[in-house]
């Protein structure tokens, strides 16, 4: 026997208000956990259409150093570097994940050219804008604490990220213009360099990974040509 839905008995204006509120709730939930919508099993955005992304992720199991060297505006920061960074911080790996995993909270350092670009690109991608923290790649429910970066409005020094195994991962931001000293100190499990760093920063980053058997990811456009850092990943092009 068919029965009418309780919603069908609502006056039109109440029904419209209910639908509007439900849509807003769904949009908010998606915005605060949109990591879950990446690389689906099916559809036009399914991971089968991103073989190079999958190859990069899988290479993390066997290579300590990896780089995505590609043109601007192709998604290397968000869909590759930011995505993998978020998985390691949260420990929420999808069932299909082909790359390296950690079964514990990690210590991760990332950065870019300067404080402003690091804030506007990396912090925004991972944590969302200042007025809407938790709408970036890292789900809002995983963000436990944010420490502001002194002297740069809207920037973050470090964040504590809830890890699926229990405890909290540490996410810290630095920039190349701070110099090598700012990248020294604490050992790290993962370092993500968004945009090409000076060789002294790259070398220091590798030193931070030695005792942890950690890994380094770089995502950049080779605007400076065949530099020493770029050649780290293309030795076959080196002059003989």
The 8 nearest C-alpha neighbors of each residue, nearest first, counted from 0:
[[1, 2, 3, 4, 5, 7, 8, 6],
 [2, 0, 3, 4, 5, 7, 6, 8],
 [3, 1, 4, 0, 5, 7, 8, 6],
 [2, 4, 5, 7, 1, 8, 6, 0],
 [3, 5, 6, 7, 2, 8, 1, 9],
 [6, 4, 7, 8, 3, 9, 2, 14],
 [7, 5, 4, 8, 9, 14, 3, 17],
 [6, 8, 4, 5, 9, 3, 14, 10],
 [7, 9, 6, 5, 10, 4, 3, 14],
 [10, 8, 6, 7, 14, 13, 11, 5],
 [9, 11, 13, 12, 14, 8, 7, 15],
 [12, 10, 14, 13, 15, 9, 16, 7],
 [11, 13, 15, 14, 10, 16, 9, 17],
 [14, 12, 16, 10, 15, 11, 9, 17],
 [13, 15, 11, 17, 16, 12, 9, 10],
 [16, 14, 12, 18, 13, 17, 11, 19],
 [15, 17, 13, 19, 14, 18, 20, 12],
 [18, 16, 14, 20, 15, 19, 13, 21],
 [19, 17, 21, 15, 20, 16, 22, 14],
 [18, 20, 16, 22, 17, 21, 15, 23],
 [19, 21, 23, 17, 22, 18, 16, 24],
 [22, 20, 24, 18, 23, 19, 17, 25],
 [23, 21, 25, 19, 24, 20, 18, 26],
 [22, 24, 26, 20, 21, 25, 27, 19],
 [23, 25, 21, 27, 22, 26, 20, 28],
 [26, 24, 28, 22, 27, 23, 29, 21],
 [25, 27, 23, 29, 24, 28, 30, 22],
 [28, 26, 30, 24, 29, 25, 23, 31],
 [27, 29, 25, 31, 26, 30, 24, 32],
 [30, 28, 33, 26, 32, 31, 27, 25],
 [29, 31, 27, 134, 33, 28, 32, 26],
 [30, 32, 134, 28, 139, 138, 29, 133],
 [33, 31, 138, 29, 34, 30, 35, 28],
 [32, 34, 29, 35, 30, 36, 31, 136],
 [33, 35, 136, 32, 36, 37, 137, 138],
 [34, 36, 33, 37, 32, 38, 39, 29],
 [35, 37, 33, 34, 39, 38, 32, 29],
 [38, 36, 35, 34, 39, 33, 44, 78],
 [37, 39, 46, 45, 44, 36, 40, 47],
 [40, 38, 45, 41, 37, 46, 36, 44],
 [39, 41, 45, 46, 38, 42, 47, 44],
 [42, 40, 45, 39, 43, 44, 46, 47],
 [41, 43, 45, 44, 40, 39, 46, 38],
 [42, 44, 45, 41, 48, 46, 39, 47],
 [45, 43, 42, 38, 46, 39, 48, 41],
 [46, 44, 39, 41, 38, 42, 40, 47],
 [45, 47, 38, 49, 48, 39, 44, 40],
 [48, 46, 49, 45, 50, 40, 44, 38],
 [47, 49, 46, 50, 45, 44, 43, 51],
 [48, 50, 46, 52, 47, 51, 53, 45],
 [51, 49, 53, 52, 48, 54, 47, 46],
 [52, 50, 54, 53, 49, 55, 56, 48],
 [51, 53, 55, 49, 50, 54, 56, 79],
 [52, 54, 50, 56, 51, 55, 57, 49],
 [55, 53, 51, 57, 52, 56, 50, 58],
 [56, 54, 52, 58, 53, 57, 51, 59],
 [55, 57, 98, 53, 54, 58, 59, 52],
 [58, 56, 98, 97, 54, 59, 55, 60],
 [59, 57, 55, 60, 56, 61, 62, 54],
 [60, 58, 98, 57, 62, 99, 61, 56],
 [61, 59, 99, 98, 58, 57, 62, 56],
 [60, 62, 59, 58, 63, 57, 99, 98],
 [63, 61, 59, 64, 58, 60, 65, 214],
 [62, 64, 214, 215, 65, 61, 59, 213],
 [63, 65, 215, 62, 214, 216, 66, 59],
 [66, 64, 216, 217, 215, 62, 63, 67],
 [67, 65, 217, 218, 216, 68, 64, 232],
 [66, 68, 218, 69, 217, 219, 75, 65],
 [69, 67, 219, 220, 66, 218, 221, 70],
 [68, 70, 220, 67, 219, 71, 221, 73],
 [71, 69, 220, 73, 72, 68, 219, 221],
 [70, 72, 73, 220, 69, 74, 219, 75],
 [71, 73, 74, 70, 75, 76, 69, 220],
 [74, 72, 71, 75, 70, 69, 76, 78],
 [75, 73, 78, 77, 76, 72, 79, 71],
 [74, 76, 79, 77, 78, 73, 218, 80],
 [77, 75, 80, 74, 81, 79, 78, 218],
 [76, 78, 81, 74, 79, 75, 80, 82],
 [77, 79, 82, 74, 75, 76, 81, 80],
 [78, 80, 75, 82, 77, 81, 76, 83],
 [81, 79, 76, 83, 82, 84, 77, 75],
 [80, 82, 77, 84, 83, 76, 79, 85],
 [81, 83, 79, 85, 78, 84, 80, 77],
 [82, 84, 86, 85, 80, 81, 79, 87],
 [85, 83, 81, 87, 82, 86, 80, 88],
 [84, 86, 88, 82, 83, 87, 137, 89],
 [85, 87, 83, 89, 90, 84, 88, 91],
 [88, 86, 90, 84, 85, 89, 83, 101],
 [89, 87, 85, 86, 168, 90, 84, 105],
 [88, 90, 162, 91, 86, 87, 163, 161],
 [91, 89, 163, 87, 86, 162, 92, 88],
 [92, 90, 89, 86, 163, 93, 87, 162],
 [91, 93, 86, 90, 96, 94, 87, 100],
 [94, 92, 96, 95, 91, 86, 35, 97],
 [93, 95, 96, 92, 97, 91, 40, 98],
 [94, 96, 93, 97, 92, 40, 98, 38],
 [95, 97, 93, 94, 98, 92, 56, 57],
 [98, 96, 57, 95, 56, 99, 53, 60],
 [99, 97, 57, 56, 59, 60, 96, 100],
 [98, 100, 60, 59, 101, 97, 57, 56],
 [99, 101, 98, 102, 87, 90, 92, 60],
 [102, 100, 103, 87, 90, 99, 104, 105],
 [101, 103, 164, 100, 90, 104, 163, 105],
 [102, 104, 101, 164, 105, 162, 165, 90],
 [105, 103, 168, 167, 162, 166, 88, 164],
 [106, 104, 168, 188, 107, 88, 103, 169],
 [105, 107, 169, 187, 188, 168, 170, 189],
 [108, 106, 189, 170, 190, 187, 188, 169],
 [109, 107, 171, 190, 172, 170, 191, 189],
 [110, 108, 191, 172, 190, 192, 173, 171],
 [109, 111, 173, 174, 172, 192, 117, 193],
 [112, 110, 174, 193, 117, 113, 194, 175],
 [111, 113, 175, 174, 176, 116, 194, 117],
 [114, 112, 174, 176, 116, 115, 111, 175],
 [113, 115, 117, 116, 174, 118, 112, 173],
 [114, 116, 118, 117, 113, 119, 151, 154],
 [117, 115, 119, 118, 113, 114, 120, 112],
 [116, 118, 111, 114, 121, 120, 115, 119],
 [119, 117, 122, 154, 115, 116, 120, 121],
 [118, 120, 116, 117, 123, 115, 122, 121],
 [119, 121, 123, 117, 118, 116, 122, 124],
 [120, 122, 124, 117, 123, 118, 125, 119],
 [123, 121, 118, 125, 124, 126, 120, 117],
 [122, 124, 127, 128, 120, 126, 121, 125],
 [125, 123, 121, 135, 122, 127, 126, 120],
 [124, 126, 135, 136, 122, 137, 123, 127],
 [127, 125, 135, 133, 123, 132, 122, 137],
 [126, 128, 135, 123, 134, 132, 133, 124],
 [127, 129, 123, 131, 130, 132, 126, 134],
 [130, 128, 131, 153, 132, 127, 123, 154],
 [129, 131, 128, 132, 127, 153, 133, 134],
 [132, 130, 128, 129, 127, 134, 133, 126],
 [133, 131, 127, 126, 134, 129, 128, 130],
 [132, 134, 139, 126, 31, 135, 127, 138],
 [133, 135, 31, 127, 30, 132, 131, 126],
 [136, 134, 127, 126, 125, 124, 137, 133],
 [135, 137, 125, 34, 138, 124, 126, 33],
 [136, 138, 125, 135, 85, 126, 139, 133],
 [139, 137, 32, 31, 140, 141, 133, 136],
 [138, 140, 133, 31, 141, 142, 137, 134],
 [139, 141, 138, 142, 133, 143, 31, 161],
 [142, 140, 161, 139, 160, 138, 143, 137],
 [143, 141, 160, 139, 140, 144, 161, 159],
 [142, 144, 159, 160, 141, 161, 145, 158],
 [143, 145, 159, 158, 142, 146, 160, 157],
 [146, 144, 158, 157, 147, 159, 155, 143],
 [145, 147, 157, 156, 155, 158, 148, 144],
 [148, 146, 155, 156, 154, 149, 145, 153],
 [147, 149, 156, 155, 154, 151, 150, 146],
 [150, 148, 151, 147, 152, 156, 154, 155],
 [149, 151, 152, 148, 154, 147, 153, 114],
 [150, 152, 154, 149, 148, 153, 114, 115],
 [153, 151, 154, 150, 148, 149, 147, 155],
 [152, 154, 129, 151, 155, 118, 147, 148],
 [153, 155, 118, 148, 152, 151, 147, 156],
 [156, 154, 147, 148, 157, 146, 153, 145],
 [157, 155, 148, 147, 146, 172, 171, 154],
 [158, 156, 171, 170, 146, 155, 145, 172],
 [159, 157, 145, 170, 144, 169, 146, 160],
 [158, 160, 169, 144, 143, 168, 167, 170],
 [161, 159, 142, 168, 167, 141, 143, 162],
 [160, 162, 167, 141, 89, 166, 142, 168],
 [163, 161, 89, 167, 165, 164, 90, 104],
 [162, 164, 90, 165, 89, 91, 161, 166],
 [165, 163, 162, 103, 102, 90, 166, 104],
 [166, 164, 162, 163, 167, 161, 103, 104],
 [167, 165, 162, 161, 104, 164, 168, 163],
 [168, 166, 161, 160, 162, 104, 159, 169],
 [167, 169, 104, 105, 160, 88, 159, 106],
 [168, 170, 106, 159, 107, 158, 160, 105],
 [169, 171, 107, 158, 157, 108, 159, 106],
 [172, 170, 157, 108, 156, 107, 109, 169],
 [171, 173, 109, 110, 156, 108, 157, 170],
 [172, 174, 110, 109, 171, 175, 181, 182],
 [175, 173, 113, 110, 111, 112, 176, 114],
 [174, 176, 112, 177, 178, 113, 111, 196],
 [175, 177, 178, 113, 174, 112, 114, 179],
 [178, 176, 175, 174, 181, 179, 173, 180],
 [179, 177, 176, 180, 175, 181, 200, 182],
 [178, 180, 182, 181, 200, 199, 183, 203],
 [181, 179, 183, 182, 178, 177, 184, 203],
 [180, 182, 179, 183, 177, 178, 173, 184],
 [183, 181, 180, 179, 203, 184, 204, 200],
 [184, 182, 180, 181, 179, 185, 203, 207],
 [185, 183, 186, 182, 207, 181, 180, 187],
 [184, 186, 187, 183, 207, 182, 106, 208],
 [185, 187, 207, 208, 184, 211, 188, 210],
 [188, 186, 106, 208, 207, 189, 107, 185],
 [187, 189, 213, 106, 211, 107, 105, 208],
 [188, 190, 107, 214, 213, 187, 215, 108],
 [191, 189, 215, 108, 109, 107, 216, 192],
 [190, 192, 109, 216, 217, 215, 193, 108],
 [193, 191, 217, 110, 109, 194, 216, 111],
 [192, 194, 218, 111, 217, 219, 110, 191],
 [195, 193, 219, 218, 111, 192, 196, 220],
 [194, 196, 219, 193, 197, 192, 221, 220],
 [197, 195, 200, 201, 198, 194, 175, 192],
 [198, 196, 200, 199, 201, 195, 175, 228],
 [197, 199, 201, 200, 228, 202, 196, 227],
 [200, 198, 202, 201, 197, 203, 179, 196],
 [201, 199, 203, 198, 202, 197, 179, 204],
 [200, 202, 198, 204, 199, 203, 196, 197],
 [201, 203, 199, 205, 204, 200, 198, 206],
 [202, 204, 206, 200, 205, 201, 199, 207],
 [205, 203, 201, 207, 202, 206, 200, 182],
 [206, 204, 202, 208, 203, 207, 201, 209],
 [205, 207, 203, 208, 204, 209, 202, 186],
 [206, 208, 186, 204, 205, 187, 209, 203],
 [209, 207, 213, 205, 206, 187, 211, 210],
 [208, 210, 206, 212, 211, 207, 205, 213],
 [211, 209, 212, 208, 186, 207, 213, 206],
 [210, 212, 213, 208, 209, 188, 187, 186],
 [213, 211, 209, 210, 208, 214, 188, 63],
 [212, 214, 188, 208, 211, 189, 187, 63],
 [213, 215, 63, 189, 64, 188, 208, 190],
 [214, 216, 190, 64, 189, 191, 63, 65],
 [215, 217, 191, 65, 66, 64, 192, 190],
 [218, 216, 66, 192, 191, 193, 67, 65],
 [219, 217, 67, 193, 66, 194, 68, 75],
 [218, 220, 194, 68, 195, 193, 221, 67],
 [219, 221, 69, 70, 68, 222, 71, 194],
 [222, 220, 223, 224, 219, 68, 229, 195],
 [221, 223, 224, 220, 219, 195, 225, 70],
 [224, 222, 221, 226, 225, 220, 195, 229],
 [223, 225, 221, 222, 226, 229, 220, 227],
 [224, 226, 229, 230, 223, 227, 221, 228],
 [227, 225, 229, 228, 224, 230, 223, 221],
 [226, 228, 230, 229, 231, 225, 198, 197],
 [227, 229, 231, 226, 230, 198, 197, 201],
 [230, 228, 226, 231, 227, 225, 232, 233],
 [229, 231, 233, 227, 232, 228, 234, 226],
 [232, 230, 228, 229, 233, 234, 227, 226],
 [231, 233, 230, 229, 234, 66, 228, 65],
 [232, 234, 230, 235, 236, 231, 229, 237],
 [235, 233, 236, 237, 230, 232, 231, 229],
 [234, 236, 233, 237, 238, 230, 232, 239],
 [237, 235, 234, 233, 238, 230, 239, 225],
 [236, 238, 234, 235, 239, 230, 233, 225],
 [239, 237, 236, 235, 234, 230, 225, 233],
 [238, 237, 236, 235, 234, 230, 233, 225]]
